[in-house]
Amino acid sequence: MSDKRSLVERPAVSIEIVRDESASMRSNEGFVRVRRLVLRNRYADGSASREYRYDCAERDAIDAVGIVLVTRDGRVCLRSSIRPPIALRPGYSLPIPAESGDPTLFEVPAGLVEVDEKGEDGLRGCCARETLEEVGLEVAPSAFVRLGPAVYLTPGVIAEKVHLFVAEVDPDGATVPQMDGSPVEERANIEWVPVAEALAACRDGRIGDVKTEVAIRRLAEHRGGAR
């Protein structure tokens, strides 16, 4: 590439906590809810474990799609996303101190599957909706092809699976992304990055999002390209 600038440079964003409302909120209120359960394991031989407490997070829309948009010449769409929990890392007891509270990540476009989006057709419809919203590209649901089986992200906390899909697109047809009106989607950078550079960014940490790394590696395998 003649342009030596990294295409995976996160925009400068910082997060400030205006107020902490944790103490005034019930655990089963809000967008993400916490179920506090007492569980017991049952085994095939008829025995059982002792009872144990377990916290699970849940929301109305459990599953999500991860969308790999790829051009004919082998570039993938990455967009910056603001992830506020990352800004809190420096305040935690960590095995390796956080380098910064930078809350941004480059990710493949993604979104939650609405409760009325059922089956494979529903998932492809979700991909089309999120692609228009996040990238400004109108793509027919039928253009999206599964990129392997769905994967769990944090199964110790939430039952969410991410369904990965790929579609070939022409970025020249993009309009201004609609976004969802949330501040975490404001001022996103959208880059079309060669697969080889995206893989290099996964290896050197510029891409730190696990679903994005899995998606890009599956794309490379799917296309028989760079690894």
C-alpha positions in Angstrom: 0.0 0.0 0.0 1.3 3.5 -0.9 -0.5 5.0 2.1 1.5 3.9 5.1 -1.1 5.2 7.6 -2.6 2.5 9.6 -6.3 2.1 8.6 -7.0 0.8 12.1 -6.4 3.9 14.1 -9.0 4.4 16.8 -10.5 7.9 17.2 -9.6 9.8 20.4 -12.5 9.5 22.8 -12.7 9.6 26.6 -15.5 8.8 29.0 -16.6 10.7 32.1 -18.9 9.3 34.7 -21.6 11.9 35.3 -23.2 9.9 38.1 -23.4 6.3 39.3 -27.0 5.2 39.8 -26.1 1.6 40.8 -27.4 1.8 44.4 -30.8 3.1 43.3 -31.4 0.4 40.6 -32.8 -3.1 41.1 -30.8 -5.8 39.5 -33.7 -6.8 37.3 -34.3 -3.4 35.9 -32.6 -1.7 32.9 -31.4 -2.9 29.5 -29.2 -5.6 31.0 -30.7 -7.5 33.9 -29.1 -9.7 36.5 -30.7 -13.0 37.6 -29.4 -14.2 40.9 -30.0 -17.9 41.1 -29.4 -20.9 43.3 -28.5 -23.8 41.1 -27.7 -27.5 41.4 -26.0 -29.7 38.8 -27.6 -33.1 38.0 -25.2 -35.8 36.6 -25.8 -38.8 34.4 -25.2 -41.3 37.3 -28.0 -39.7 39.3 -25.8 -37.8 41.7 -26.0 -34.0 42.2 -23.7 -31.2 43.2 -24.2 -29.0 46.2 -26.3 -25.9 45.7 -24.5 -22.8 44.5 -25.3 -19.2 43.8 -24.8 -17.9 40.3 -25.4 -14.6 38.6 -26.5 -14.4 35.0 -27.0 -11.4 32.8 -29.8 -11.3 30.4 -31.7 -8.9 28.0 -34.8 -9.2 25.8 -32.6 -9.6 22.7 -30.1 -12.2 23.6 -28.4 -13.1 20.3 -26.5 -10.8 17.9 -25.2 -10.8 14.3 -21.6 -10.0 13.3 -21.5 -8.8 9.7 -18.4 -9.2 7.5 -18.8 -6.8 4.5 -16.1 -7.6 1.9 -15.3 -5.9 -1.4 -14.4 -7.7 -4.6 -10.8 -6.7 -4.1 -10.6 -8.2 -0.6 -11.2 -5.3 1.8 -13.3 -5.7 4.9 -15.4 -3.1 6.7 -14.4 -2.1 10.2 -16.0 0.6 12.2 -15.0 2.1 15.5 -17.3 1.6 18.5 -17.3 3.2 21.9 -17.4 0.6 24.7 -17.7 2.4 28.0 -16.8 -0.6 30.2 -13.3 -0.5 28.8 -12.8 3.0 30.2 -13.3 1.5 33.7 -10.4 -1.0 33.3 -7.7 1.3 34.9 -9.8 1.3 38.1 -9.8 -2.5 38.5 -7.2 -4.8 40.0 -5.7 -6.3 36.8 -2.9 -8.8 36.3 -1.3 -6.3 33.9 -2.1 -2.6 34.4 -4.3 -1.1 31.7 -2.3 1.1 29.3 -5.2 3.6 29.1 -8.9 4.1 29.5 -9.4 4.3 25.8 -13.0 3.1 25.3 -12.9 2.5 21.5 -12.5 -0.7 19.5 -12.6 -1.4 15.8 -15.1 -4.1 15.1 -17.1 -5.6 12.2 -20.6 -4.1 12.1 -22.9 -5.9 14.5 -26.2 -5.7 16.2 -28.8 -7.3 18.4 -31.3 -9.6 16.8 -34.8 -8.3 17.6 -37.3 -10.6 19.2 -39.4 -10.8 16.0 -36.4 -11.7 13.8 -36.7 -15.5 13.8 -34.9 -18.3 11.9 -32.3 -17.8 9.2 -34.4 -15.3 7.3 -34.8 -13.3 10.5 -31.0 -13.3 11.0 -30.3 -12.2 7.4 -32.9 -9.5 7.8 -31.1 -8.3 10.9 -27.9 -8.2 8.9 -29.5 -6.1 6.2 -31.0 -3.7 8.8 -27.8 -3.3 10.7 -25.7 -2.8 7.6 -27.9 0.1 6.5 -27.9 1.5 10.0 -24.2 1.3 10.7 -22.6 1.5 7.3 -25.1 3.2 5.1 -25.2 0.3 2.5 -28.5 -1.2 1.3 -27.9 -4.9 0.9 -30.6 -7.5 0.2 -31.0 -10.0 3.1 -30.5 -12.9 0.6 -26.9 -11.6 -0.1 -25.8 -12.6 3.4 -24.2 -16.1 3.8 -23.4 -17.8 7.1 -19.7 -17.7 8.0 -19.6 -20.8 10.2 -21.5 -21.6 13.3 -22.6 -19.1 15.9 -20.1 -18.5 18.8 -20.5 -17.6 22.5 -18.7 -14.5 23.7 -18.9 -14.6 27.5 -20.8 -17.8 28.4 -19.9 -17.5 32.0 -22.1 -14.3 32.2 -24.7 -14.3 29.4 -26.1 -16.9 27.0 -25.6 -14.6 24.0 -24.4 -16.2 20.7 -23.1 -14.2 17.8 -24.2 -15.4 14.3 -21.5 -14.5 11.7 -22.5 -13.6 8.2 -20.6 -12.4 5.1 -21.7 -10.4 2.0 -19.8 -9.0 -0.9 -20.6 -5.3 -1.3 -19.5 -2.1 -3.2 -18.6 0.6 -0.7 -19.1 3.3 -3.3 -22.8 2.8 -2.9 -22.8 3.8 0.8 -24.8 6.7 2.1 -24.5 8.4 5.5 -25.1 5.7 8.1 -28.4 6.1 10.0 -27.0 4.9 13.3 -29.3 4.2 16.2 -29.2 7.6 17.9 -27.0 6.4 20.8 -23.9 8.4 21.9 -21.9 5.1 21.7 -22.3 5.2 17.9 -21.5 8.8 17.4 -18.6 9.9 15.2 -17.7 6.3 14.2 -14.8 5.8 11.8 -15.6 3.4 9.0 -12.6 1.9 7.2 -12.2 -0.6 4.4 -9.2 -2.6 5.3 -7.3 -5.3 3.3 -7.8 -8.7 4.9 -4.1 -9.1 5.4 -3.8 -5.8 7.3 -6.9 -6.7 9.3 -5.3 -10.0 10.3 -2.1 -8.2 11.2 -4.1 -5.8 13.4 -5.6 -8.8 15.2 -2.1 -10.1 15.9 -0.7 -6.9 17.1 -3.7 -5.8 19.2 -5.0 -2.9 17.2 -8.2 -5.1 16.9 -9.0 -6.4 20.3 -12.6 -7.5 19.7 -12.9 -11.3 19.7 -15.9 -11.6 17.5 -14.1 -9.4 14.9 -11.0 -11.6 15.0 -13.0 -14.8 14.6 -15.0 -13.2 11.8 -11.9 -12.0 9.9 -10.0 -15.3 10.3 -13.1 -17.2 9.1 -13.3 -14.9 6.1 -9.7 -15.6 5.3 -10.3 -19.3 5.5 -13.6 -19.0 3.5 -11.7 -17.1 0.7 -8.6 -19.2 1.0 -6.6 -16.0 1.4 -4.1 -14.5 3.7 -3.8 -15.8 7.3 
